[in-house]
Amino acid sequence: KDDGHVELVLKLLARVCDGQHMELQNYLREQPDNIKSFNLVAEVATFLNAVYTNINKDNIALVTQIFTTTNEFIAGNQQNRCSVYDSKIIDYINFILRTEDFTGCEKADVIHLRMMIANVIISLIEENNPEATALSNDVKETLDREAVYQIMAECYELHEKSSDLNHKLKKFVFDVGFAYFNILVRLEDIDPLALKKDLTPTDAQNKAFKFYKRNSSSVEILKDGYLQKITFRVKHREVLREEVKEKLKWSIDRSSPSNKIRDFMDWSKAILEDIRYQRRLMKNPFVTFLIKLGSVWTTLVFLLSLTINISLLVSVKAPDG
């Protein structure tokens, strides 16, 4: 009963910060208009200390809500990230990720909890400004990368081999696995050796990593003057053709910022149409087979043209006189 009341309060606090409302995020950390200020951001993270060692069917919803609320606190707010990290949240996360048995908990509840944990980790390490990079390095050093690898591999195996999951849950399992893959990729961006030092992934973990890598892509964006890399899911990478990307790269009107945005939006419509067309082609197995052997057909056409030209040079003679 008490857990239900606490969960309701946590949901309210999350709604207060919904949409990365910076002013309210800061106010929950510090209330300058009060005689005594309470750091609710740190208190919520510290509350994990009371429940993280004994997660069961009675309190798993509460623990999940703690991570959901924490994620709303820290999304886009560097000071709140530091406050949460200082509350030893990574230690709690490591313990939960290493836990294999949650007493009496439904599989769907455990998967949901792991997704919320992944969201918190991503929010802690997602940005590239100097302060955020320093915190990201601290997270990289303290986070149990082996546990992250293991959760990713378990989600992959569950998605690929489990037949007792409904379609919606199976799709969510894939999303959870990708979230942990995203964490590993981000750690590698922070430190190229992060996935190599003191870490030996199993064959199953390597297989899962390669699977998610094949089904993902990335884009670089500029935020507050700092370049950031965003990794996202792509079901069919081949539908975005290289020639289209090259044409976009060299054809955008860069004469002014407004012209660049306008031209990019115009191009995005054409690219989406091309992607839809490519998807329609991919639905035909025969066409897909021909497309995948595109380089072979190009080589064969070249050789055929070369053979015809050589034959013409050898056999055709100019008329006398």
C-alpha positions as CSV (number, residue, x, y, z in Angstrom):
1,K,0.0,0.0,0.0
2,D,2.8,2.4,0.9
3,D,4.7,1.5,-2.2
4,G,1.6,2.5,-4.2
5,H,1.6,5.9,-2.6
6,V,5.3,6.4,-3.2
7,E,4.9,5.3,-6.8
8,L,2.1,7.8,-7.3
9,V,4.4,10.6,-6.0
10,L,7.2,9.5,-8.3
11,K,4.8,9.6,-11.3
12,L,3.8,13.2,-10.3
13,L,7.5,14.3,-10.1
14,A,8.1,12.7,-13.5
15,R,5.2,14.5,-15.0
16,V,6.5,17.8,-13.6
17,C,9.7,17.4,-15.6
18,D,8.1,15.9,-18.7
19,G,9.5,17.3,-22.0
20,Q,12.9,18.2,-20.4
21,H,11.5,21.3,-18.6
22,M,14.9,22.7,-17.5
23,E,13.5,25.2,-15.0
24,L,11.4,22.7,-13.1
25,Q,14.2,20.1,-13.3
26,N,16.5,22.6,-11.6
27,Y,13.8,23.5,-9.0
28,L,13.5,19.9,-7.9
29,R,17.2,19.9,-7.2
30,E,17.4,23.2,-5.5
31,Q,14.6,25.6,-4.3
32,P,16.3,29.1,-3.9
33,D,13.0,30.7,-2.8
34,N,12.8,28.4,0.3
35,I,14.6,28.8,3.6
36,K,15.6,25.2,3.4
37,S,16.3,23.5,0.0
38,F,15.7,19.8,-0.6
39,N,17.5,17.9,-3.4
40,L,14.6,15.7,-4.6
41,V,16.7,14.5,-7.6
42,A,19.3,13.0,-5.3
43,E,16.7,11.7,-2.8
44,V,14.9,9.8,-5.5
45,A,18.1,8.1,-6.7
46,T,19.1,7.4,-3.1
47,F,15.8,5.8,-2.5
48,L,17.0,2.9,-4.6
49,N,19.3,1.9,-1.7
50,A,16.2,0.7,0.2
51,V,14.9,-1.7,-2.5
52,Y,17.6,-2.6,-5.1
53,T,18.8,-5.7,-3.2
54,N,15.4,-7.3,-3.0
55,I,13.4,-6.7,-6.1
56,N,10.3,-8.9,-6.3
57,K,6.8,-9.0,-7.7
58,D,5.6,-6.6,-5.0
59,N,8.0,-3.8,-5.6
60,I,9.3,-4.2,-9.2
61,A,6.8,-1.6,-10.4
62,L,8.1,0.9,-7.8
63,V,11.7,0.3,-8.8
64,T,10.8,0.7,-12.5
65,Q,9.1,4.0,-11.6
66,I,12.2,5.2,-9.7
67,F,14.3,4.8,-12.9
68,T,11.5,6.4,-15.0
69,T,11.4,9.4,-12.8
70,T,15.2,9.7,-12.5
71,N,15.4,9.7,-16.3
72,E,12.9,12.6,-16.5
73,F,15.1,14.4,-13.9
74,I,18.4,14.1,-15.8
75,A,17.3,14.2,-19.5
76,G,19.2,17.2,-20.9
77,N,20.2,18.5,-17.5
78,Q,23.9,18.2,-16.7
79,Q,23.7,19.3,-13.0
80,N,21.0,16.7,-12.3
81,R,23.1,14.1,-14.0
82,C,26.0,14.9,-11.7
83,S,23.7,14.8,-8.7
84,V,22.3,11.4,-9.6
85,Y,25.7,10.0,-10.3
86,D,27.0,11.2,-7.0
87,S,24.1,9.3,-5.3
88,K,25.9,6.1,-6.5
89,I,23.2,5.1,-8.9
90,I,25.6,3.2,-11.1
91,D,26.4,0.9,-8.2
92,Y,22.7,0.1,-7.9
93,I,22.4,-0.4,-11.6
94,N,25.3,-2.8,-11.7
95,F,23.8,-4.9,-8.9
96,I,20.4,-5.1,-10.7
97,L,21.9,-5.9,-14.1
98,R,23.9,-8.7,-12.6
99,T,20.7,-10.1,-10.9
100,E,19.4,-13.1,-12.8
101,D,16.4,-14.0,-10.7
102,F,13.7,-11.6,-9.6
103,T,11.4,-13.5,-7.2
104,G,7.9,-14.0,-8.6
105,C,8.3,-11.3,-11.3
106,E,6.7,-11.6,-14.7
107,K,9.1,-11.6,-17.7
108,A,7.4,-8.5,-19.1
109,D,8.0,-6.6,-15.9
110,V,11.7,-7.5,-15.8
111,I,12.1,-6.5,-19.4
112,H,10.4,-3.1,-18.7
113,L,12.7,-2.5,-15.7
114,R,15.7,-3.2,-17.9
115,M,14.5,-0.7,-20.5
116,M,14.1,2.0,-17.9
117,I,17.6,1.3,-16.6
118,A,19.0,1.6,-20.1
119,N,17.3,4.9,-20.6
120,V,18.9,6.3,-17.5
121,I,22.4,5.1,-18.5
122,I,21.9,6.6,-22.0
123,S,20.7,9.9,-20.5
124,L,23.9,10.0,-18.3
125,I,26.3,9.6,-21.2
126,E,24.6,10.9,-24.3
127,E,26.2,14.4,-24.6
128,N,29.6,15.6,-25.7
129,N,30.2,18.9,-24.0
130,P,33.3,19.1,-21.7
131,E,31.3,18.6,-18.4
132,A,29.2,15.8,-19.9
133,T,32.3,14.1,-21.3
134,A,33.9,14.1,-17.9
135,L,30.8,12.5,-16.4
136,S,30.6,10.0,-19.2
137,N,34.1,8.9,-18.6
138,D,33.3,8.3,-14.9
139,V,30.2,6.3,-15.9
140,K,32.4,4.3,-18.3
141,E,34.8,3.4,-15.6
142,T,32.1,2.3,-13.1
143,L,29.5,0.7,-15.3
144,D,29.7,-3.1,-15.5
145,R,30.2,-3.5,-19.3
146,E,30.1,-7.3,-19.1
147,A,26.6,-7.1,-17.6
148,V,25.5,-4.7,-20.3
149,Y,26.8,-7.1,-22.9
150,Q,25.0,-10.0,-21.2
151,I,21.6,-8.2,-21.1
152,M,22.0,-7.3,-24.8
153,A,22.7,-11.0,-25.7
154,E,19.8,-12.3,-23.6
155,C,17.4,-9.9,-25.3
156,Y,18.7,-11.0,-28.7
157,E,18.3,-14.7,-27.9
158,L,14.8,-14.1,-26.4
159,H,13.8,-12.2,-29.5
160,E,15.2,-14.7,-32.0
161,K,14.3,-18.0,-30.2
162,S,11.5,-17.5,-27.8
163,S,8.1,-18.7,-29.1
164,D,6.0,-17.9,-26.0
165,L,6.2,-14.1,-26.4
166,N,3.4,-12.1,-28.0
167,H,4.2,-9.9,-31.0
168,K,4.2,-6.7,-28.9
169,L,6.5,-8.0,-26.2
170,K,8.8,-9.6,-28.8
171,K,9.2,-6.2,-30.5
172,F,9.8,-4.5,-27.1
173,V,12.5,-7.1,-26.3
174,F,14.2,-6.1,-29.5
175,D,14.0,-2.4,-28.4
176,V,15.6,-3.3,-25.1
177,G,18.4,-5.2,-26.7
178,F,19.1,-2.3,-29.0
179,A,19.1,0.1,-26.1
180,Y,21.9,-1.9,-24.4
181,F,23.7,-2.1,-27.8
182,N,23.4,1.7,-28.0
183,I,25.1,2.0,-24.6
184,L,28.0,-0.1,-25.7
185,V,28.4,1.9,-28.9
186,R,28.3,5.2,-26.9
187,L,31.0,3.8,-24.5
188,E,33.1,3.0,-27.6
189,D,32.6,6.6,-28.9
190,I,33.8,7.9,-25.5
191,D,36.8,5.6,-25.5
192,P,37.7,3.4,-28.5
193,L,39.2,0.8,-26.2
194,A,36.2,0.7,-23.8
195,L,35.0,-2.6,-25.2
196,K,38.4,-4.2,-25.4
197,K,40.0,-3.4,-22.0
198,D,39.5,-6.2,-19.5
199,L,36.6,-7.5,-21.5
200,T,36.2,-10.8,-23.5
201,P,32.7,-11.1,-25.0
202,T,31.4,-14.6,-25.6
203,D,30.4,-15.8,-29.0
204,A,26.8,-15.3,-28.2
205,Q,27.5,-11.7,-27.1
206,N,29.5,-11.0,-30.3
207,K,26.7,-12.5,-32.4
208,A,24.2,-10.2,-30.7
209,F,26.4,-7.1,-31.1
210,K,26.9,-7.8,-34.8
211,F,23.2,-8.4,-35.3
212,Y,22.3,-5.0,-33.8
213,K,25.1,-3.3,-35.6
214,R,23.8,-4.6,-39.0
215,N,20.3,-3.2,-38.1
216,S,21.5,0.2,-37.0
217,S,22.9,3.4,-38.5
218,S,24.1,6.7,-37.1
219,V,24.1,10.4,-37.8
220,E,26.1,13.2,-36.4
221,I,24.5,16.4,-35.2
222,L,25.7,19.7,-33.9
223,K,24.3,20.7,-30.4
224,D,25.5,23.8,-28.6
225,G,28.6,23.8,-30.8
226,Y,29.6,20.2,-30.0
227,L,29.4,17.3,-32.4
228,Q,27.3,14.4,-31.2
229,K,26.7,11.0,-32.7
230,I,23.2,9.5,-32.6
231,T,22.8,5.7,-33.2
232,F,19.3,4.6,-34.3
233,R,17.6,1.5,-35.6
234,V,17.3,0.7,-39.3
235,K,15.4,-2.3,-40.5
236,H,16.7,-2.2,-44.0
237,R,19.9,-0.2,-44.4
238,E,20.1,-0.8,-48.1
239,V,16.9,1.2,-48.9
240,L,18.9,4.4,-48.4
241,R,21.2,4.2,-51.4
242,E,24.8,5.5,-51.3
243,E,24.3,7.5,-54.5
244,V,21.3,9.3,-52.9
245,K,23.4,10.2,-49.9
246,E,26.2,11.5,-52.1
247,K,23.9,13.5,-54.2
248,L,22.4,15.1,-51.1
249,K,25.8,15.8,-49.7
250,W,27.0,17.8,-52.7
251,S,23.7,19.3,-53.9
252,I,22.4,21.0,-50.8
253,D,22.1,24.8,-51.0
254,R,24.5,26.1,-48.3
255,S,24.3,29.8,-49.3
256,S,22.6,30.6,-45.9
257,P,21.3,28.7,-42.9
258,S,17.6,29.3,-43.9
259,N,18.3,28.1,-47.4
260,K,20.1,25.1,-46.2
261,I,17.2,24.0,-43.9
262,R,14.7,24.7,-46.6
263,D,16.6,22.7,-49.2
264,F,17.2,19.9,-46.8
265,M,13.5,19.6,-46.1
266,D,12.8,19.5,-49.8
267,W,15.4,16.8,-50.2
268,S,14.0,14.8,-47.3
269,K,10.6,14.4,-49.1
270,A,12.4,13.1,-52.3
271,I,14.5,10.8,-50.2
272,L,11.5,9.4,-48.4
273,E,9.8,8.7,-51.7
274,D,13.0,6.9,-52.9
275,I,13.1,4.8,-49.7
276,R,9.4,3.8,-50.1
277,Y,10.2,2.8,-53.7
278,Q,13.2,0.7,-52.6
279,R,11.0,-1.0,-49.9
280,R,8.5,-1.9,-52.6
281,L,11.3,-3.4,-54.6
282,M,12.6,-5.3,-51.6
283,K,9.3,-7.1,-51.2
284,N,9.9,-8.9,-54.4
285,P,12.4,-11.8,-53.8
286,F,13.5,-11.9,-57.4
287,V,14.2,-8.1,-57.5
288,T,16.0,-8.3,-54.1
289,F,18.2,-11.1,-55.5
290,L,19.1,-9.0,-58.6
291,I,19.8,-5.9,-56.4
292,K,22.1,-7.8,-54.1
293,L,24.1,-9.0,-57.1
294,G,24.3,-5.5,-58.5
295,S,28.1,-5.4,-58.6
296,V,28.2,-8.8,-60.3
297,W,25.8,-7.6,-63.0
298,T,27.8,-4.4,-63.5
299,T,31.0,-6.5,-64.0
300,L,29.3,-8.9,-66.4
301,V,27.9,-6.0,-68.5
302,F,31.4,-4.4,-68.6
303,L,33.0,-7.7,-69.7
304,L,30.2,-8.3,-72.3
305,S,30.8,-4.8,-73.7
306,L,34.5,-5.3,-73.8
307,T,34.1,-8.7,-75.5
308,I,31.8,-7.2,-78.2
309,N,34.2,-4.3,-78.8
310,I,37.2,-6.6,-79.1
311,S,35.2,-8.9,-81.5
312,L,34.4,-5.9,-83.7
313,L,38.0,-4.8,-83.8
314,V,39.2,-8.2,-84.8
315,S,36.5,-9.3,-87.3
316,V,35.3,-6.1,-89.0
317,K,37.5,-4.9,-91.9
318,A,37.3,-1.6,-93.7
319,P,36.3,-1.9,-97.4
320,D,39.0,-1.7,-100.0
321,G,39.5,1.7,-101.6
